[in-house]
Each structure stands twice: as C-alpha cells, then as structure tokens.
Amino acid sequence: MTTTTSPEPPASAHPNRRDILLLSTAAMGAAGLAAVAWPFIDQMNPDSGTIAQGAPIEFDIAPIADGQIVRIFWRGKPIFVRHRTTEEIAAAENTDVAALMDPEPDSARVKAGKAEWLVVFASCTHLGCIPLGHQGDWGGWFCPCHGSQYDTSGRVRKGPAPTNLPVPPYRFASDTKIVIGEA
C-alpha cells in the first residue's frame, strides 16, 4: 500500500523577505509619486487674482461722451458700455420687435430711466469675435469675421449670429457709476 502525501504548496505562496521588500518599495514609490504630483496638480488651480476677477467691478461712466462706446473687461470677458444718443435710442425703441431674429424690446435691455446707457457683452454670439462699433446697416455693431450685424440696442439684425448680444448683470451705483456683476 502506498501512502500519498499532500503536495507542498509552491514556495511563492508563502511570503518571504524578498516579497516584503518588494511591497515596501512599491508603497514608498507610490508615496513619493503622490508627493511630487500634488504640487503639480495644485498649481493648476486658479490663483486668488483670477478668482477675484469674478467679483463685481465699479466703472465710472462720467467721461463717456454721447455716442461713444467703451470696452472694459469683467471676468476676463469684454463688455461694451455705450452712451447712446437720442437718435440711437429712438431708432432702438421704434423697431418692430416681431421683425427681429431674436425678439426683445429695447426696454428689456436697458435700466428704467437710463435708456442712454447700454451695457452688453462684447462678443458676437456666432463664434465669439469682437464686433466693431458704429458699423453695419443699423449703426450698432458689425462683426467683420462672418457678417453679423447688431442694432444700437445690441439686437442681432442680420447674419449668422443666433441671438442678441447678452446683457451682463449690472446696476447703477450713482448717476456716474455702474457696478457690473451685480443686478
């Protein structure tokens, strides 16, 4: 009669000194990689100056002459502040809203009692180009890149732009100062 003995498990099934050293080295390498990667990843976060750009800005409108357009920046985006003439206001108010590509009355785009001041984002709603002021068939803005035209209220009148120039949140702090970023 032969006796059978159970086979011994392979030597690799039992941890030995070499396996423990290998695991320790791998753990230390992972910790070292994390220590090196953390500052690299952390530097991609915006700095405090960039975060502060999202804060409201105050802008003095007193030096802007009738008919003048000023471009300022808020949150890294250009904004037009236009001091409209009485003729520009009348043309914007007397437009048939139903005939517009993106119907919106002029009164919805300006603050009550301050129709002479128009504040809009200064990038074409088609592809983000910066339109030229006092241009186009309606004397508002003309985007030379693709031909979009806006009236003196920033409403799209012609071209590939799908919507009007957006109005940012803003309020009048006084008769000569506006705050962009607060409604």
JOGI-V967410 format. One record per helix or strand of 3 or more residues. SS is the DSSP state (alpha for helix, beta for strand). FROM is the first residue (numbers start at 1). LEN is the number of residues. If there is no record, write none. Layout:
ss:from:len
SS:FROM:LEN
SS:FROM:LEN
//
This chain:
ss:from:len
alpha:11:3
alpha:17:26
alpha:48:5
beta:57:4
beta:69:6
beta:77:7
alpha:86:8
alpha:97:3
alpha:106:3
beta:117:5
beta:156:3
beta:170:3
beta:177:4
//
